[in-house]
Amino acid sequence: MGAPTEGLPKSSFLVLLALADQPRHGLAILDRVEEASRGEVKLGPGTLYGTLQKLVSAGHIREASSVPNPQDHDSRRRYYQLTPKGQRALREEAARLRSLVRVAVDHKVLGEL
């Protein structure tokens, strides 16, 4: 069996997931992460902006060229969107996590999902 892959940091995965359906600004990303995790994860601003910088540097996200809702736009906000590389990273990480959960179910660590 090959060496296990580390995968993405939790905060990176959650930010990519928050951007999967549309570009968002920082506060909207925080809200989406909290909503998607049913309140279990609340990223702080420092974690969010550090994660955004890392994801931009890695080529997983970029600043969006347009905003999803121009009527709600504030010029101080920066909107981020997934790049094709970021979409691939998100899919690969989701598949990696799914396979780990399957192993846990097979070993009766978790019940059927």
C-alpha positions as CSV (number, residue, x, y, z in Angstrom):
1,M,0.0,0.0,0.0
2,G,1.3,3.5,-0.9
3,A,2.0,6.2,1.6
4,P,-1.1,8.1,2.7
5,T,-1.6,11.5,1.3
6,E,-1.9,14.4,3.7
7,G,-4.7,16.2,2.0
8,L,-5.7,19.8,2.4
9,P,-5.8,21.6,5.7
10,K,-9.4,21.7,7.1
11,S,-9.6,25.4,6.7
12,S,-8.5,25.2,3.0
13,F,-11.0,22.5,2.2
14,L,-13.8,24.5,3.9
15,V,-13.0,27.7,2.0
16,L,-12.8,25.9,-1.3
17,L,-16.1,24.3,-0.5
18,A,-17.6,27.7,0.3
19,L,-16.5,29.0,-3.1
20,A,-17.7,25.9,-5.0
21,D,-21.0,27.4,-6.2
22,Q,-20.2,31.1,-6.6
23,P,-17.6,33.9,-5.8
24,R,-17.8,35.2,-2.3
25,H,-16.2,37.9,-0.1
26,G,-14.5,37.2,3.2
27,L,-17.6,37.6,5.5
28,A,-19.8,35.5,3.1
29,I,-17.1,32.8,3.1
30,L,-17.2,32.7,7.0
31,D,-21.0,32.6,7.0
32,R,-21.0,29.8,4.3
33,V,-18.5,27.7,6.3
34,E,-20.5,28.0,9.5
35,E,-23.8,27.2,7.6
36,A,-22.3,24.2,5.7
37,S,-20.8,22.8,9.0
38,R,-24.1,23.3,10.8
39,G,-22.4,25.7,13.2
40,E,-19.6,23.2,14.1
41,V,-16.9,25.3,12.4
42,K,-16.4,29.0,12.9
43,L,-13.3,30.3,11.2
44,G,-11.8,33.4,12.7
45,P,-10.7,36.3,10.5
46,G,-7.0,35.5,11.0
47,T,-7.5,31.9,9.9
48,L,-9.6,33.0,7.0
49,Y,-7.3,35.6,5.6
50,G,-4.2,33.4,6.1
51,T,-6.0,30.6,4.3
52,L,-7.1,32.9,1.4
53,Q,-3.5,34.0,1.0
54,K,-2.2,30.4,0.8
55,L,-4.9,29.4,-1.6
56,V,-4.2,32.3,-3.9
57,S,-0.4,31.5,-3.8
58,A,-1.2,27.9,-4.6
59,G,-3.3,28.9,-7.6
60,H,-6.5,27.4,-6.1
61,I,-8.4,30.6,-5.9
62,R,-8.2,34.1,-7.5
63,E,-9.9,37.4,-7.1
64,A,-13.1,37.4,-9.0
65,S,-13.5,39.6,-12.0
66,S,-17.2,40.2,-11.3
67,V,-19.4,40.0,-8.3
68,P,-22.4,37.7,-7.9
69,N,-24.8,40.4,-6.8
70,P,-23.9,43.9,-8.1
71,Q,-26.7,45.5,-6.1
72,D,-25.1,44.3,-2.8
73,H,-21.5,45.2,-3.8
74,D,-19.2,47.2,-1.6
75,S,-16.1,48.4,-3.3
76,R,-14.0,47.5,-0.1
77,R,-14.8,43.8,-0.5
78,R,-12.6,41.4,-2.4
79,Y,-14.4,38.5,-4.0
80,Y,-12.7,35.2,-4.5
81,Q,-13.5,32.3,-6.9
82,L,-12.2,28.9,-7.6
83,T,-9.7,28.3,-10.4
84,P,-9.7,25.1,-12.4
85,K,-6.8,23.9,-10.2
86,G,-8.9,24.7,-7.1
87,Q,-11.9,22.8,-8.4
88,R,-9.6,19.8,-9.0
89,A,-8.1,20.1,-5.5
90,L,-11.6,20.3,-3.9
91,R,-12.8,17.2,-5.8
92,E,-9.7,15.3,-5.0
93,E,-9.9,16.1,-1.3
94,A,-13.6,15.3,-1.2
95,A,-12.9,11.9,-2.8
96,R,-10.0,11.3,-0.3
97,L,-12.3,12.0,2.6
98,R,-15.0,9.9,1.2
99,S,-12.7,6.9,0.9
100,L,-11.5,7.4,4.5
101,V,-15.1,7.5,5.7
102,R,-15.8,4.3,3.8
103,V,-13.0,2.6,5.6
104,A,-14.3,3.7,8.9
105,V,-17.8,2.4,8.0
106,D,-16.3,-0.9,6.8
107,H,-14.4,-1.2,10.1
108,K,-17.7,-0.5,12.0
109,V,-16.2,2.7,13.5
110,L,-19.1,4.6,12.0
111,G,-22.6,3.3,11.2
112,E,-24.0,3.3,7.7
113,L,-24.4,6.7,6.3
